[in-house]
């Protein structure tokens, strides 16, 4: 399997490719059921030659693709309420795997608007997508900094 084969041939890419080629922005969803994908991606070291995603790190050298990450956070019920959510597609970028800073900023703002929150300073933590690539890290961190640092 070539180093970049997954970027162009993964089953999720069909939907990304349509959004990319036609510069579609906004919500998009692709659903796939392939339980062994995580094992394959983990054992093959896809994209990152060091087999590690180094999100928002100066040593980033590529992505280690996976299909899902699951986490459980235990909170008081009154704190564990989803107030809003949003999804987006980056549209046309210089390369299909490049993130789009404007799309990142827009989806963050839309989720906050959906939640009825207009005070971004109430945010204690931001969990990033974290591609682990130098370009992806810079663009995503820049979008987060601009939204939460009010650097517009």
TORZALUM-726969 format. One record per residue (C-alpha): residue in one letter; x, y, z; chain. Coordinates in nm, 2 decimals. Example, Ala and Ser with C-alpha at 12.3 -4.5 7.8 and 13.67 -1.06 7.14 Angstrom:
domar->A x->1.23 y->-0.45 z->0.78 lovex->A $
domar->S x->1.37 y->-0.11 z->0.71 lovex->A $
***
This chain:
domar->X x->0.00 y->0.00 z->0.00 lovex->A $
domar->X x->0.15 y->0.33 z->-0.10 lovex->A $
domar->X x->0.21 y->0.61 z->0.15 lovex->A $
domar->X x->-0.07 y->0.83 z->0.01 lovex->A $
domar->X x->-0.31 y->0.57 z->-0.12 lovex->A $
domar->X x->-0.56 y->0.62 z->0.16 lovex->A $
domar->X x->-0.58 y->1.00 z->0.08 lovex->A $
domar->X x->-0.72 y->0.92 z->-0.26 lovex->A $
domar->X x->-0.88 y->0.58 z->-0.22 lovex->A $
domar->X x->-1.04 y->0.54 z->0.13 lovex->A $
domar->X x->-1.41 y->0.48 z->0.12 lovex->A $
domar->X x->-1.47 y->0.81 z->0.29 lovex->A $
domar->X x->-1.29 y->1.00 z->0.02 lovex->A $
domar->X x->-1.57 y->0.97 z->-0.24 lovex->A $
domar->X x->-1.78 y->1.22 z->-0.04 lovex->A $
domar->X x->-1.48 y->1.44 z->0.03 lovex->A $
domar->X x->-1.38 y->1.44 z->-0.34 lovex->A $
domar->X x->-1.73 y->1.57 z->-0.45 lovex->A $
domar->X x->-1.71 y->1.85 z->-0.19 lovex->A $
domar->X x->-1.36 y->1.93 z->-0.30 lovex->A $
domar->X x->-1.41 y->1.93 z->-0.67 lovex->A $
domar->X x->-1.73 y->2.13 z->-0.67 lovex->A $
domar->X x->-1.62 y->2.36 z->-0.38 lovex->A $
domar->X x->-1.92 y->2.26 z->-0.17 lovex->A $
domar->X x->-1.90 y->2.40 z->0.18 lovex->A $
domar->X x->-2.13 y->2.32 z->0.48 lovex->A $
domar->X x->-2.26 y->2.01 z->0.64 lovex->A $
domar->X x->-2.17 y->1.67 z->0.48 lovex->A $
domar->X x->-2.19 y->1.32 z->0.62 lovex->A $
domar->X x->-2.05 y->0.99 z->0.50 lovex->A $
domar->X x->-2.13 y->0.68 z->0.70 lovex->A $
domar->X x->-1.93 y->0.36 z->0.66 lovex->A $
domar->X x->-1.91 y->0.04 z->0.86 lovex->A $
domar->X x->-1.56 y->-0.11 z->0.86 lovex->A $
domar->X x->-1.46 y->-0.22 z->1.21 lovex->A $
domar->X x->-1.12 y->-0.34 z->1.10 lovex->A $
domar->X x->-1.02 y->0.00 z->0.95 lovex->A $
domar->X x->-0.87 y->0.12 z->1.28 lovex->A $
domar->X x->-0.65 y->-0.19 z->1.31 lovex->A $
domar->X x->-0.54 y->-0.16 z->0.95 lovex->A $
domar->X x->-0.46 y->0.21 z->0.98 lovex->A $
domar->X x->-0.28 y->0.16 z->1.31 lovex->A $
domar->X x->-0.06 y->-0.13 z->1.19 lovex->A $
domar->X x->0.02 y->0.02 z->0.85 lovex->A $
domar->X x->0.14 y->0.36 z->0.97 lovex->A $
domar->X x->-0.06 y->0.52 z->0.69 lovex->A $
domar->X x->0.07 y->0.86 z->0.57 lovex->A $
domar->X x->0.30 y->0.94 z->0.87 lovex->A $
domar->X x->0.64 y->0.78 z->0.81 lovex->A $
domar->X x->0.69 y->0.77 z->1.19 lovex->A $
domar->X x->0.34 y->0.61 z->1.24 lovex->A $
domar->X x->0.24 y->0.88 z->1.48 lovex->A $
domar->X x->0.01 y->1.18 z->1.44 lovex->A $
domar->X x->0.17 y->1.48 z->1.61 lovex->A $
domar->X x->-0.11 y->1.72 z->1.63 lovex->A $
domar->X x->-0.02 y->2.09 z->1.68 lovex->A $
domar->X x->0.35 y->1.99 z->1.71 lovex->A $
domar->X x->0.66 y->2.13 z->1.55 lovex->A $
domar->X x->0.77 y->1.77 z->1.47 lovex->A $
domar->X x->0.45 y->1.69 z->1.28 lovex->A $
domar->X x->0.53 y->1.47 z->0.98 lovex->A $
domar->X x->0.19 y->1.35 z->0.86 lovex->A $
domar->X x->-0.14 y->1.19 z->0.96 lovex->A $
domar->X x->-0.20 y->0.85 z->1.11 lovex->A $
domar->X x->-0.55 y->0.80 z->0.97 lovex->A $
domar->X x->-0.82 y->0.63 z->1.17 lovex->A $
domar->X x->-1.19 y->0.60 z->1.12 lovex->A $
domar->X x->-1.30 y->0.69 z->1.47 lovex->A $
domar->X x->-1.20 y->0.78 z->1.82 lovex->A $
domar->X x->-1.44 y->0.71 z->2.11 lovex->A $
domar->X x->-1.41 y->0.88 z->2.45 lovex->A $
domar->X x->-1.62 y->0.87 z->2.76 lovex->A $
domar->X x->-1.63 y->1.18 z->2.99 lovex->A $
domar->X x->-1.81 y->1.14 z->3.32 lovex->A $
domar->X x->-1.98 y->1.46 z->3.43 lovex->A $
domar->X x->-2.27 y->1.56 z->3.65 lovex->A $
domar->X x->-2.59 y->1.53 z->3.44 lovex->A $
domar->X x->-2.65 y->1.91 z->3.46 lovex->A $
domar->X x->-2.30 y->1.96 z->3.29 lovex->A $
domar->X x->-2.33 y->1.68 z->3.03 lovex->A $
domar->X x->-2.57 y->1.86 z->2.80 lovex->A $
domar->X x->-2.51 y->1.91 z->2.43 lovex->A $
domar->X x->-2.62 y->2.27 z->2.36 lovex->A $
domar->X x->-2.52 y->2.28 z->2.00 lovex->A $
domar->X x->-2.33 y->2.11 z->1.72 lovex->A $
domar->X x->-2.23 y->2.18 z->1.36 lovex->A $
domar->X x->-2.06 y->2.01 z->1.07 lovex->A $
domar->X x->-1.89 y->2.15 z->0.77 lovex->A $
domar->X x->-1.70 y->2.06 z->0.45 lovex->A $
domar->X x->-1.39 y->2.26 z->0.35 lovex->A $
domar->X x->-1.48 y->2.29 z->-0.02 lovex->A $
domar->X x->-1.20 y->2.35 z->-0.27 lovex->A $
domar->X x->-0.85 y->2.39 z->-0.12 lovex->A $
domar->X x->-0.51 y->2.38 z->-0.28 lovex->A $
domar->X x->-0.49 y->2.00 z->-0.21 lovex->A $
domar->X x->-0.78 y->1.78 z->-0.10 lovex->A $
domar->X x->-0.62 y->1.70 z->0.23 lovex->A $
domar->X x->-0.55 y->2.07 z->0.32 lovex->A $
domar->X x->-0.78 y->2.22 z->0.58 lovex->A $
domar->X x->-0.96 y->2.54 z->0.51 lovex->A $
domar->X x->-0.91 y->2.81 z->0.79 lovex->A $
domar->X x->-1.23 y->2.99 z->0.69 lovex->A $
domar->X x->-1.44 y->2.67 z->0.70 lovex->A $
domar->X x->-1.29 y->2.59 z->1.04 lovex->A $
domar->X x->-1.38 y->2.93 z->1.18 lovex->A $
domar->X x->-1.73 y->2.91 z->1.03 lovex->A $
domar->X x->-1.81 y->2.57 z->1.18 lovex->A $
domar->X x->-1.69 y->2.68 z->1.53 lovex->A $
domar->X x->-1.90 y->2.99 z->1.51 lovex->A $
domar->X x->-2.21 y->2.79 z->1.38 lovex->A $
domar->X x->-2.18 y->2.55 z->1.67 lovex->A $
domar->X x->-2.17 y->2.83 z->1.92 lovex->A $
domar->X x->-2.46 y->3.01 z->1.75 lovex->A $
domar->X x->-2.66 y->2.68 z->1.77 lovex->A $
domar->X x->-2.58 y->2.66 z->2.14 lovex->A $
domar->X x->-2.68 y->3.02 z->2.20 lovex->A $
domar->X x->-2.34 y->3.11 z->2.32 lovex->A $
domar->X x->-2.19 y->3.44 z->2.20 lovex->A $
domar->X x->-1.92 y->3.48 z->2.47 lovex->A $
domar->X x->-1.63 y->3.28 z->2.33 lovex->A $
domar->X x->-1.43 y->3.35 z->2.65 lovex->A $
domar->X x->-1.65 y->3.09 z->2.83 lovex->A $
domar->X x->-1.45 y->2.82 z->2.65 lovex->A $
domar->X x->-1.20 y->2.64 z->2.88 lovex->A $
domar->X x->-1.08 y->2.39 z->2.62 lovex->A $
domar->X x->-1.09 y->2.33 z->2.25 lovex->A $
domar->X x->-1.04 y->1.98 z->2.11 lovex->A $
domar->X x->-0.89 y->2.00 z->1.76 lovex->A $
domar->X x->-0.92 y->1.77 z->1.46 lovex->A $
domar->X x->-0.54 y->1.75 z->1.47 lovex->A $
domar->X x->-0.42 y->1.62 z->1.13 lovex->A $
domar->X x->-0.06 y->1.60 z->1.25 lovex->A $
domar->X x->0.07 y->1.77 z->0.94 lovex->A $
domar->X x->0.27 y->2.09 z->0.94 lovex->A $
domar->X x->0.02 y->2.27 z->0.71 lovex->A $
domar->X x->-0.29 y->2.12 z->0.88 lovex->A $
domar->X x->-0.16 y->2.21 z->1.23 lovex->A $
domar->X x->-0.09 y->2.57 z->1.13 lovex->A $
domar->X x->-0.42 y->2.62 z->0.96 lovex->A $
domar->X x->-0.63 y->2.46 z->1.23 lovex->A $
domar->X x->-0.45 y->2.63 z->1.52 lovex->A $
domar->X x->-0.48 y->2.96 z->1.33 lovex->A $
domar->X x->-0.85 y->2.92 z->1.29 lovex->A $
domar->X x->-0.89 y->2.84 z->1.66 lovex->A $
domar->X x->-0.67 y->3.13 z->1.76 lovex->A $
domar->X x->-0.87 y->3.37 z->1.55 lovex->A $
domar->X x->-1.21 y->3.26 z->1.68 lovex->A $
domar->X x->-1.12 y->3.24 z->2.05 lovex->A $
domar->X x->-0.85 y->3.51 z->2.04 lovex->A $
domar->X x->-1.09 y->3.74 z->1.86 lovex->A $
domar->X x->-0.81 y->3.81 z->1.61 lovex->A $
domar->X x->-1.03 y->3.92 z->1.31 lovex->A $
***
